[in-house]
Amino acid sequence: MTDIPQDKIDAYLATDYIARSGDDAFIMRIGTFSPDIQAIYERQGWRCCLFITAFNPFGREQNVAENELAHAELGRELRTLSLNVIEGEGADPTGEWDPEKSYLAFGIDEQLGRELGIKYRQDAVVWVGQDAVPQLLLLR
C-alpha cells in the first residue's frame, strides 16, 4: 500500500528517464529491458544502478533555486558513493510538465537507493538490477 495517488504513480510509470554521457543519450522506461544499461554493465562490470532526482520533493513544485541546490547536493553525495555518475533528467513524454534534472549512479544497491530517495524526499526512485529492467520503487 502507498500514500502516493495513482495518477502520480501513472505519471512516474510513463516518464522517460534520460541519461546523458558525453554526446550520447539513452532513454529508460519502467519495466522495459534497457540494452544501454546492459551494455554499460558488461563494459564496466556493474550489476545495478539508481536513477534519482532531488527536484520537487514529494512531487510538489519548488522554485528553481531550491531545486538546483538540492540537485547539486545530491550530485556531491552520489559521487562519494559511485565511480560512475551520469547526468540525466526525468521527462514527461507528453510535455505537460518540465523535465527534472536527475542522476544515474552505478553500483547503488536497492536498499541504498531507497535510503537516498527517502533522504531527498522523493515519492519514488528508479532502480535497475542485474536484469537491466528499470523498476519504480515507491517510497511512501
Residue pairs with C-beta under 8 A, 6 or more apart in sequence:
2 9
2 138
2 140
3 140
4 59
4 123
4 124
4 138
4 140
8 59
8 123
9 124
9 136
9 138
11 92
11 97
12 30
12 123
12 124
12 136
13 30
13 31
13 136
14 92
14 93
14 94
15 30
15 90
15 91
15 92
15 93
16 27
16 28
16 29
16 90
16 91
16 92
16 93
17 27
17 28
17 29
17 30
17 51
17 88
17 90
17 102
17 104
17 126
17 134
18 25
18 26
18 27
18 28
18 88
18 89
18 90
18 91
18 99
19 25
19 26
19 28
19 36
19 51
19 86
19 87
19 88
19 104
20 86
20 87
20 88
21 86
26 34
26 36
28 34
28 36
28 37
28 51
28 126
28 128
28 134
29 134
30 126
30 134
30 135
30 136
31 133
31 134
31 135
32 133
32 134
33 131
33 132
33 133
34 128
34 132
34 133
34 134
35 132
37 49
37 128
37 132
37 134
38 132
40 46
40 49
40 84
40 106
41 47
41 130
41 132
44 84
44 106
46 84
46 106
46 107
47 107
47 129
47 130
48 106
48 107
48 108
48 109
48 110
48 127
48 128
48 129
48 130
49 104
49 105
49 106
49 107
49 108
49 127
49 128
50 104
50 105
50 108
50 112
50 113
50 116
50 125
50 126
50 127
50 128
51 88
51 90
51 102
51 103
51 104
51 125
51 126
51 127
51 128
51 134
52 74
52 78
52 102
52 103
52 105
52 113
52 116
52 117
52 120
52 122
52 125
52 126
53 71
53 74
53 90
53 100
53 101
53 102
53 103
53 120
53 122
54 67
54 70
54 71
54 73
54 74
54 120
54 122
55 62
55 67
55 70
55 71
55 100
55 101
55 102
56 62
56 67
56 100
57 70
57 120
57 121
57 122
58 121
58 122
58 123
58 140
59 123
62 70
67 100
67 101
68 101
70 120
71 101
74 103
74 116
74 120
75 85
75 103
77 116
78 85
78 103
78 105
78 108
78 116
79 85
81 105
81 107
81 108
81 112
82 105
82 106
82 107
82 108
83 106
83 107
84 105
84 106
84 107
85 103
85 104
85 105
85 106
86 103
86 104
86 105
87 101
87 102
87 103
88 101
88 102
88 103
88 104
89 99
89 100
89 101
89 102
90 99
90 100
90 102
91 99
91 100
92 99
108 116
108 127
110 127
110 129
110 137
113 125
113 127
113 137
114 125
114 137
114 139
116 125
117 124
117 125
117 137
117 139
118 139
122 139
123 138
123 139
123 140
124 136
124 137
124 138
124 139
125 136
125 137
125 139
126 134
126 135
126 136
126 137
127 134
127 135
127 137
128 134
128 135
129 135
